[in-house]
Amino acid sequence: MCSDIVTRFAPSPTGFLHIGGARTALFNWLYARGRGGKFLLRIEDTDRVRYTPEATEAILQGLDWLGLDHDGDVVSQHDQAPRHVEVAHQLLEKGAAFKCFATQEEIESFREEARAAGRSTLYRSPWRDADPSTHPDAPYVIRIKAPDGGETVIRDAVQGDVTIDNAQLDDMILLRSDGSPVYMLAVVVDDHDMGVTHVIRGDDHLNNAARQMMIYHGMGWDVPVWSHIPLIHGPDGKKLSKRHGALGAEEYQKMGYPAAGMRNYLARLGWSHGDDEFFTDAQAREWFDIDGIRRSPAQFDLKKLENICGQHIAIADDAALRQETEDYLAAAGLPPLSAEQSSGLERAMYCLKERAKTLPELLEKGHFVLTSRPIEPDEKSAKHLDPVSRGMLGELTPQLQGVSWERETLEGVLNAFAEARDVKFGKLAGPLRAALAGRAVTPSVFDMMLVLGQDETLARLQDAASG
């Protein structure tokens, strides 16, 4: 166990928890939890124009649904601004940063000349080595001194060693002319102060690592272990977006995907443990390692998600599954279950969860125990309640009175009844499904009878027989 390992998830609160962000959070959570380390949460809310408290709440709700608990309090990056400013001035004192008095017009003029001459437009300020005695009494920004010549090597646990020519690094701004810190500075300071040892994030941040390393080196701080993971793509091979139907994590809850199935599926997006597709949370925590993360993008596939979710529903604890189903109803804004419905659903779980891939499917299969008399058959099942079938149900009902309400006894009575009338059991099962559930597709007739109990079963059969 490596209890000194610290990971973090640091989303920007400008929208919902995107499914790609959810996977990033999961990878960080699994890596820390599997090693006895800490998983921290930081909200990168420095962009106050785009920031909304509703977006922060959506992120927190998404993480809560996924079961990704964090250690300690949620850190607000915006609240740490004084510390970010302090570090910028420390870099200034160390000679790793400098005051730049260049105006926007001067910077743009430099870039136009560079473009015309075919040179790099990355800005290297003429103020970087200026004598402080020459500084004018004018607004300035604080910039870091990009290294002169040479290369920067990003040692990445996923991508391998990535070499950046230092000529590609500019004298990055740390503090704006109004004294506010930039995002690049804030990220590094927060990660250092929070003790983050491993930064696991999307590979769209890979180039940022070289720029952020300038700050780590300038302060003499240890650089964390970088792990830049490939992004998630849609079926067309392009970055997953709204056009692929990509939604926030909470929307998948509203659609009725169980959290355990979503965790399992997201873990498999870009990471593998041999050929294992289905695994429990305990196995994921034990198995997950950065070494198993692939460099190529993963493709989001709803059919695979549903398949894995179905397997998790099948092994779920009945009481826990009933609670998650009720949570789904609340999240989707659907009517809650009554106490009687809730109890009945839990009793029926054993015969509902084998083939349900989502919670709405589970509820549809459990319709028989959630509905109440008089049963309203749907169009398909109503076809099984013709006069002949109603007559059969009328004859059957008295034979079920007073018998032991056990599967073996019920199977004996119903099979004997069908045999005596020289009909196949399937001919009897259709009317029974229509009478008991009002549906043509249901759990087995015997399971429904056992879950409903003798009194309710007989009452529904009598209703159907009397038409």
TILO-739760 format. One line per 4 residues: number of its first residue (from 1); their letters; for each residue x, y, z of C-alpha. Coordinates in nm, 2 decimals, always signed. Layout:
// TILO-739760
NUM = a = X:Y:Z  ...
//
This chain:
// TILO-739760
1 = mcsd = +0.00:+0.00:+0.00  +0.12:+0.35:-0.08  -0.07:+0.58:+0.16  +0.13:+0.88:+0.05
5 = ivtr = -0.03:+0.87:-0.30  -0.26:+1.17:-0.36  -0.47:+1.22:-0.67  -0.73:+1.48:-0.76
9 = faps = -1.02:+1.56:-0.99  -1.03:+1.93:-1.08  -1.33:+2.01:-1.31  -1.44:+2.35:-1.43
13 = ptgf = -1.79:+2.43:-1.32  -1.92:+2.56:-1.65  -2.16:+2.28:-1.73  -2.26:+1.92:-1.63
17 = lhig = -2.01:+1.65:-1.54  -1.93:+1.52:-1.89  -1.88:+1.15:-1.93  -1.51:+1.20:-2.01
21 = gart = -1.47:+1.40:-1.69  -1.65:+1.12:-1.50  -1.40:+0.87:-1.64  -1.11:+1.09:-1.54
25 = alfn = -1.25:+1.12:-1.18  -1.30:+0.74:-1.18  -0.94:+0.67:-1.28  -0.81:+0.90:-1.01
29 = wlya = -1.04:+0.75:-0.75  -0.95:+0.39:-0.84  -0.57:+0.47:-0.83  -0.59:+0.63:-0.49
33 = rgrg = -0.84:+0.40:-0.33  -0.66:+0.09:-0.45  -0.34:+0.21:-0.28  -0.48:+0.35:+0.05
37 = gkfl = -0.41:+0.70:-0.08  -0.62:+1.01:-0.10  -0.86:+1.13:-0.37  -0.92:+1.51:-0.35
41 = lrie = -1.17:+1.73:-0.53  -1.10:+2.08:-0.65  -1.34:+2.30:-0.84  -1.15:+2.52:-1.08
45 = dtdr = -1.38:+2.82:-1.06  -1.14:+3.10:-1.15  -1.34:+3.19:-1.46  -1.61:+3.39:-1.28
49 = vryt = -1.78:+3.48:-1.61  -1.86:+3.12:-1.70  -1.89:+2.99:-1.34  -2.23:+2.89:-1.21
53 = peat = -2.31:+2.74:-0.87  -2.56:+2.52:-1.05  -2.28:+2.36:-1.25  -2.08:+2.30:-0.94
57 = eail = -2.39:+2.12:-0.79  -2.43:+1.91:-1.10  -2.07:+1.80:-1.08  -2.11:+1.71:-0.71
61 = qgld = -2.43:+1.52:-0.78  -2.28:+1.33:-1.06  -1.98:+1.22:-0.85  -2.22:+1.13:-0.57
65 = wlgl = -2.43:+0.91:-0.80  -2.12:+0.74:-0.93  -2.01:+0.67:-0.57  -1.68:+0.85:-0.61
69 = dhdg = -1.63:+0.98:-0.26  -1.35:+1.23:-0.20  -1.13:+1.30:+0.10  -1.14:+1.63:+0.29
73 = dvvs = -1.34:+1.94:+0.19  -1.40:+2.05:-0.17  -1.13:+2.31:-0.26  -1.23:+2.62:-0.45
77 = qhdq = -0.95:+2.74:-0.68  -1.10:+3.09:-0.67  -1.06:+3.11:-0.29  -0.69:+3.03:-0.32
81 = aprh = -0.61:+3.34:-0.54  -0.41:+3.52:-0.27  -0.18:+3.21:-0.25  -0.14:+3.21:-0.63
85 = veva = -0.04:+3.58:-0.62  +0.21:+3.50:-0.34  +0.38:+3.23:-0.54  +0.41:+3.46:-0.85
89 = hqll = +0.60:+3.71:-0.64  +0.82:+3.44:-0.50  +0.91:+3.34:-0.85  +0.99:+3.71:-0.92
93 = ekga = +1.22:+3.72:-0.61  +1.39:+3.40:-0.73  +1.46:+3.55:-1.07  +1.25:+3.28:-1.23
97 = afkc = +0.99:+3.55:-1.33  +1.00:+3.91:-1.44  +0.79:+4.22:-1.48  +0.68:+4.28:-1.83
101 = fatq = +0.57:+4.63:-1.93  +0.50:+4.55:-2.30  +0.16:+4.69:-2.42  -0.08:+4.48:-2.62
105 = eeie = +0.00:+4.70:-2.93  +0.37:+4.61:-2.89  +0.30:+4.24:-2.85  +0.08:+4.24:-3.16
109 = sfre = +0.33:+4.43:-3.36  +0.60:+4.17:-3.26  +0.37:+3.89:-3.37  +0.29:+4.05:-3.71
113 = eara = +0.66:+4.10:-3.78  +0.73:+3.73:-3.68  +0.45:+3.61:-3.91  +0.58:+3.82:-4.19
117 = agrs = +0.93:+3.68:-4.14  +0.81:+3.32:-4.10  +0.93:+3.31:-3.74  +0.75:+3.17:-3.43
121 = tlyr = +0.49:+3.41:-3.29  +0.56:+3.28:-2.93  +0.63:+3.59:-2.73  +0.97:+3.63:-2.57
125 = spwr = +0.96:+3.96:-2.38  +1.24:+4.22:-2.41  +1.18:+4.29:-2.04  +1.30:+3.95:-1.92
129 = dadp = +1.65:+4.06:-1.85  +1.59:+4.43:-1.80  +1.75:+4.62:-1.51  +1.48:+4.70:-1.26
133 = sthp = +1.61:+5.06:-1.25  +1.48:+5.09:-1.61  +1.13:+4.99:-1.52  +0.87:+5.26:-1.60
137 = dapy = +0.59:+5.36:-1.37  +0.33:+5.18:-1.58  +0.10:+4.87:-1.57  +0.28:+4.54:-1.60
141 = viri = +0.22:+4.17:-1.60  +0.44:+3.91:-1.43  +0.58:+3.65:-1.67  +0.78:+3.33:-1.61
145 = kapd = +1.12:+3.31:-1.78  +1.09:+3.03:-2.04  +1.42:+2.83:-2.07  +1.67:+2.94:-2.33
149 = gget = +1.75:+2.66:-2.57  +1.74:+2.29:-2.50  +1.45:+2.06:-2.44  +1.19:+1.98:-2.18
153 = vird = +1.11:+1.61:-2.13  +0.77:+1.52:-1.99  +0.80:+1.19:-1.83  +0.45:+1.05:-1.87
157 = avqg = +0.33:+0.72:-1.72  +0.09:+0.67:-2.01  +0.25:+0.85:-2.31  +0.61:+0.77:-2.23
161 = dvti = +0.88:+1.04:-2.25  +0.75:+1.33:-2.45  +1.01:+1.58:-2.56  +0.93:+1.95:-2.62
165 = dnaq = +1.17:+2.19:-2.78  +1.20:+2.48:-2.54  +1.17:+2.72:-2.84  +0.80:+2.63:-2.83
169 = lddm = +0.76:+2.77:-2.48  +0.68:+3.14:-2.44  +0.73:+3.37:-2.14  +0.40:+3.27:-2.00
173 = illr = +0.20:+3.53:-1.80  +0.15:+3.44:-1.43  -0.02:+3.75:-1.31  -0.23:+3.98:-1.53
177 = sdgs = -0.19:+4.36:-1.51  -0.49:+4.37:-1.27  -0.30:+4.14:-1.03  -0.51:+3.84:-1.09
181 = pvym = -0.35:+3.49:-1.14  -0.39:+3.29:-1.46  -0.52:+2.93:-1.46  -0.18:+2.78:-1.54
185 = lavv = -0.02:+2.92:-1.22  -0.33:+2.83:-1.01  -0.32:+2.47:-1.12  +0.04:+2.42:-1.02
189 = vddh = +0.02:+2.60:-0.69  -0.30:+2.41:-0.59  -0.16:+2.07:-0.69  +0.16:+2.14:-0.49
193 = dmgv = -0.02:+2.28:-0.18  -0.27:+1.99:-0.19  +0.02:+1.74:-0.20  -0.09:+1.59:-0.53
197 = thvi = +0.16:+1.32:-0.63  -0.01:+1.19:-0.95  -0.19:+1.40:-1.20  -0.42:+1.18:-1.41
201 = rgdd = -0.60:+1.39:-1.68  -0.70:+1.40:-2.04  -0.42:+1.41:-2.30  -0.55:+1.74:-2.43
205 = hlnn = -0.35:+1.88:-2.13  -0.02:+1.72:-2.24  +0.13:+2.03:-2.38  +0.03:+2.22:-2.06
209 = aarq = +0.26:+2.00:-1.86  +0.57:+2.15:-2.02  +0.45:+2.50:-1.94  +0.35:+2.40:-1.59
213 = mmiy = +0.69:+2.24:-1.53  +0.85:+2.58:-1.56  +0.67:+2.68:-1.24  +0.76:+2.36:-1.06
217 = hgmg = +1.13:+2.41:-1.15  +1.12:+2.78:-1.07  +0.99:+2.71:-0.72  +1.21:+2.40:-0.67
221 = wdvp = +0.91:+2.18:-0.62  +0.88:+1.81:-0.70  +0.70:+1.75:-1.03  +0.41:+1.51:-0.99
225 = vwsh = +0.38:+1.19:-1.19  +0.20:+1.28:-1.52  -0.05:+1.04:-1.67  -0.22:+1.19:-1.97
229 = ipli = -0.51:+0.96:-2.08  -0.65:+0.95:-2.43  -0.99:+1.12:-2.48  -1.31:+0.92:-2.55
233 = hgpd = -1.44:+0.91:-2.90  -1.78:+0.85:-3.05  -1.85:+0.56:-3.30  -1.73:+0.78:-3.58
237 = gkkl = -1.38:+0.81:-3.43  -1.42:+1.18:-3.35  -1.40:+1.33:-3.00  -1.71:+1.25:-2.80
241 = skrh = -1.95:+1.54:-2.80  -2.32:+1.63:-2.79  -2.36:+1.53:-3.15  -2.30:+1.17:-3.04
245 = galg = -2.56:+1.20:-2.77  -2.30:+1.25:-2.51  -2.47:+1.36:-2.19  -2.38:+1.46:-1.83
249 = aeey = -2.34:+1.18:-1.58  -2.67:+1.27:-1.41  -2.85:+1.22:-1.74  -2.73:+0.86:-1.74
253 = qkmg = -2.88:+0.82:-1.40  -3.21:+0.97:-1.53  -3.20:+0.71:-1.81  -3.18:+0.44:-1.55
257 = ypaa = -2.83:+0.30:-1.58  -2.71:+0.16:-1.25  -2.40:+0.33:-1.10  -2.20:+0.01:-1.06
261 = gmrn = -2.25:-0.07:-1.43  -2.15:+0.28:-1.53  -1.83:+0.26:-1.31  -1.74:-0.08:-1.47
265 = ylar = -1.80:+0.05:-1.82  -1.61:+0.37:-1.78  -1.32:+0.19:-1.62  -1.30:-0.03:-1.94
269 = lgws = -1.29:+0.28:-2.16  -0.92:+0.31:-2.22  -0.80:+0.07:-1.95  -0.79:-0.31:-1.95
273 = hgdd = -0.71:-0.59:-1.72  -0.65:-0.88:-1.95  -0.97:-0.98:-2.12  -1.19:-0.90:-1.83
277 = efft = -1.50:-0.70:-1.93  -1.72:-0.74:-1.62  -1.58:-0.69:-1.27  -1.69:-0.56:-0.93
281 = daqa = -1.58:-0.24:-0.76  -1.35:-0.44:-0.53  -1.18:-0.60:-0.83  -1.15:-0.26:-1.01
285 = rewf = -0.97:-0.11:-0.70  -0.74:-0.41:-0.68  -0.66:-0.43:-1.05  -0.65:-0.07:-1.17
289 = didg = -0.30:+0.06:-1.26  -0.17:+0.32:-1.49  +0.02:+0.06:-1.68  -0.31:-0.08:-1.81
293 = irrs = -0.42:+0.25:-1.97  -0.39:+0.24:-2.35  -0.25:+0.53:-2.56  -0.52:+0.51:-2.82
297 = paqf = -0.87:+0.67:-2.78  -1.16:+0.45:-2.65  -1.50:+0.45:-2.83  -1.82:+0.50:-2.63
301 = dlkk = -2.07:+0.22:-2.71  -2.42:+0.23:-2.56  -2.48:-0.14:-2.63  -2.17:-0.24:-2.44
305 = leni = -2.28:-0.01:-2.16  -2.62:-0.17:-2.14  -2.47:-0.52:-2.15  -2.24:-0.45:-1.86
309 = cgqh = -2.52:-0.27:-1.67  -2.74:-0.58:-1.71  -2.48:-0.80:-1.56  -2.45:-0.57:-1.26
313 = iaia = -2.83:-0.56:-1.21  -2.83:-0.94:-1.21  -2.58:-0.97:-0.92  -2.71:-0.67:-0.72
317 = ddaa = -2.84:-0.71:-0.37  -3.22:-0.69:-0.38  -3.26:-0.42:-0.12  -2.98:-0.21:-0.27
321 = lrqe = -3.13:-0.25:-0.61  -3.47:-0.15:-0.49  -3.32:+0.17:-0.33  -3.13:+0.25:-0.65
325 = tedy = -3.45:+0.21:-0.85  -3.63:+0.45:-0.62  -3.34:+0.70:-0.65  -3.37:+0.67:-1.03
329 = laaa = -3.74:+0.76:-1.01  -3.66:+1.06:-0.80  -3.38:+1.17:-1.04  -3.60:+1.13:-1.34
333 = glpp = -3.88:+1.32:-1.18  -4.12:+1.02:-1.19  -4.38:+0.94:-0.92  -4.23:+0.76:-0.62
337 = lsae = -4.33:+0.41:-0.51  -4.57:+0.37:-0.23  -4.45:+0.16:+0.07  -4.65:-0.13:-0.06
341 = qssg = -4.50:-0.10:-0.41  -4.15:-0.07:-0.27  -4.20:-0.38:-0.06  -4.35:-0.58:-0.35
345 = lera = -4.07:-0.47:-0.58  -3.80:-0.60:-0.34  -3.98:-0.93:-0.30  -4.00:-0.96:-0.68
349 = mycl = -3.63:-0.87:-0.75  -3.52:-1.23:-0.77  -3.73:-1.29:-1.08  -3.68:-0.94:-1.24
353 = kera = -3.31:-0.87:-1.24  -3.18:-1.16:-1.46  -3.25:-1.00:-1.80  -3.30:-0.63:-1.72
357 = ktlp = -3.03:-0.40:-1.86  -3.16:-0.08:-1.72  -3.38:+0.02:-1.43  -3.67:+0.12:-1.65
361 = elle = -3.66:-0.23:-1.80  -3.66:-0.37:-1.44  -3.97:-0.16:-1.36  -4.14:-0.28:-1.67
365 = kghf = -4.08:-0.64:-1.58  -4.20:-0.56:-1.23  -4.52:-0.40:-1.36  -4.73:-0.69:-1.22
369 = vlts = -4.64:-0.61:-0.86  -4.65:-0.23:-0.90  -5.00:-0.21:-1.06  -5.32:-0.26:-0.87
373 = rpie = -5.67:-0.40:-0.95  -5.85:-0.37:-1.17  -5.57:-0.48:-1.41  -5.58:-0.30:-1.74
377 = pdek = -5.42:-0.53:-2.01  -5.22:-0.37:-2.28  -5.32:-0.43:-2.65  -5.10:-0.73:-2.69
381 = sakh = -5.20:-0.91:-2.38  -5.57:-0.83:-2.42  -5.57:-1.06:-2.72  -5.52:-1.35:-2.48
385 = ldpv = -5.84:-1.28:-2.29  -6.10:-1.40:-2.54  -6.42:-1.57:-2.41  -6.26:-1.92:-2.43
389 = srgm = -5.96:-1.80:-2.22  -6.18:-1.63:-1.97  -6.37:-1.95:-1.93  -6.05:-2.14:-1.86
393 = lgel = -5.95:-1.89:-1.59  -6.30:-1.92:-1.44  -6.25:-2.30:-1.41  -5.90:-2.27:-1.28
397 = tpql = -5.96:-2.03:-1.00  -6.15:-2.27:-0.77  -5.88:-2.53:-0.81  -5.62:-2.28:-0.67
401 = qgvs = -5.82:-2.21:-0.36  -5.70:-2.39:-0.05  -5.38:-2.53:-0.21  -5.04:-2.49:-0.06
405 = were = -4.89:-2.18:-0.21  -4.56:-2.32:-0.32  -4.40:-2.35:-0.66  -4.41:-2.73:-0.68
409 = tleg = -4.78:-2.74:-0.59  -4.87:-2.45:-0.83  -4.68:-2.62:-1.11  -4.87:-2.94:-1.04
413 = vlna = -5.21:-2.78:-1.04  -5.16:-2.57:-1.36  -4.99:-2.85:-1.56  -5.27:-3.09:-1.46
417 = faea = -5.53:-2.84:-1.55  -5.38:-2.79:-1.90  -5.34:-3.16:-1.96  -5.70:-3.23:-1.86
421 = rdvk = -5.81:-2.98:-2.13  -5.57:-3.12:-2.38  -5.39:-2.78:-2.43  -5.02:-2.70:-2.41
425 = fgkl = -4.92:-2.50:-2.11  -4.83:-2.20:-2.33  -5.20:-2.18:-2.43  -5.28:-2.12:-2.06
429 = agpl = -4.98:-1.90:-1.98  -5.09:-1.62:-2.21  -5.43:-1.56:-2.04  -5.25:-1.60:-1.70
433 = raal = -5.00:-1.33:-1.79  -5.28:-1.10:-1.91  -5.48:-1.16:-1.59  -5.19:-1.12:-1.35
437 = agra = -4.99:-0.84:-1.51  -5.18:-0.70:-1.81  -4.86:-0.76:-2.01  -4.76:-1.03:-2.27
441 = vtps = -4.40:-1.03:-2.15  -4.35:-1.10:-1.78  -4.16:-1.31:-1.54  -4.28:-1.67:-1.52
445 = vfdm = -4.64:-1.72:-1.42  -4.53:-1.91:-1.11  -4.30:-1.64:-1.00  -4.58:-1.38:-1.03
449 = mlvl = -4.82:-1.60:-0.83  -4.56:-1.65:-0.56  -4.48:-1.28:-0.53  -4.84:-1.16:-0.54
453 = gqde = -4.95:-1.42:-0.29  -5.27:-1.64:-0.30  -5.53:-1.38:-0.22  -5.42:-1.12:-0.48
457 = tlar = -5.36:-1.39:-0.74  -5.71:-1.53:-0.70  -5.87:-1.19:-0.70  -5.69:-1.10:-1.03
461 = lqda = -5.79:-1.43:-1.19  -6.16:-1.38:-1.09  -6.15:-1.02:-1.23  -6.02:-1.15:-1.56
465 = asg = -6.27:-1.44:-1.57  -6.57:-1.22:-1.51  -6.44:-0.98:-1.79
//
